[in-house]
Amino acid sequence: MLRLTGTGMLGIAILLVVTLSGVLWGCPAYNVYSKEQSGRAALAEAQSSRQIAVLEARARLESAKMLADAEVVRAEGAARANRILQDSLGGPDGYLRYLQIQAIDAKDASIIYVPTESGLPLLESSRLAPRAGNGN
């Protein structure tokens, strides 16, 4: 067993006092350092979030511009195709007649009313109504 003398006890007491005073002096300084580091981390996170938001906004803007350009190119192509078709059919009236025929072909109907020269359709209501003379 190890025996401590008076000077050994005094040395241990001084060592404990110095250690305790160092801890008590260092705690406030550590708290300040810790707060400073957490503040820097929050600032870095805010800057990173802002940069991400800016990049996303730029990407949306570029996407919208490209979609608009694509729509303009599509519209110009459709207008050019319509102009070529219209010119090959003898002008706007021929083109409208062509569109009318295409619409009639697309319909799945048993009766189609076609306008006459005056713009009024020929009605066939008498064809569908029962006749009084055939025994019904």
Secondary structure, DSSP 8 states (H G I E B T S, - for coil): -----HHHHHHHHHHHHHHHHHHHHHHHHHHHHHHHHHHHHHHHHHHHHHHHHHHHHHHHHHHHHHHHHHHHHHHHHHHHHHHHHHHHTTSHHHHHHHHHHHHHHH---S----B-TTS-B---HHHHS--GGGT-
